[in-house]
Amino acid sequence: MLIETERLILREFELSDLDDFSTIMANPEVMRFSISGPWNPEQTKRFLENCLVDYSKERWGFGRWAVVNKKDDRLIGFSGLARWGDIDGSAEVEIGYRLLPEYWGQGFGTESAAASRDYGFEHLGLSRLISIILPENVISIRIAEKIGMAFEKEILKWERRILVYAISSGKSLKLSLKNDG
């Protein structure tokens, strides 16, 4: 599976990504708004192994993908879709992403999230997608809004206040990201 945008390639993770991805996920800035904090290499390896299982047709047939910057062929984080069994009592599919700080503020988060949204609606036929965001993560809130999501509710999950943003397939917007900041 491969998604190509103007500046990015979203592809399935490979175990050979482990070293580069471990460096990303150990970065305190990358993980500032995660529930778990920075990951050690073993946590990152489990994440990659779970991604490989999620990609299979026996599981979900989709997952979180490696984000590669076309300009330098560098792995810069992940973006994609994750299935959650219980978000406020419902099974949901979430758009999620994490990118290296040097790629923040340049529209890469919006570009990868929009590509994930479009894949979910156009290729998987999903009718709804969400993002779960910590209230203090104003950048992710802005990205969710840029890709057409709207605030739906606040929930308590993982002993934290979490904001749920959502979009239905009928509201999906194709974005021109050439000049997106």
Sequence and secondary structure as in RCSB ss.txt:
>XXXX:A:sequence
MLIETERLILREFELSDLDDFSTIMANPEVMRFSISGPWNPEQTKRFLENCLVDYSKERWGFGRWAVVNKKDDRL
IGFSGLARWGDIDGSAEVEIGYRLLPEYWGQGFGTESAAASRDYGFEHLGLSRLISIILPENVISIRIAEKIGMA
FEKEILKWERRILVYAISSGKSLKLSLKNDG
>XXXX:A:secstr
 EEE SSEEEE   GGGHHHHHHHHT TTTTTTSSS S  HHHHHHHHHHHHHHHSTTTTS  EEEEEETTTTEE
EEEEEEEEEEEETTEEEEEEEEEE GGGTTTTHHHHHHHHHHHIIIIIS  SEEEEEE TT HHHHHHHHHTT E
EEEEEEETTEEEEEEEEEGGG      TT  
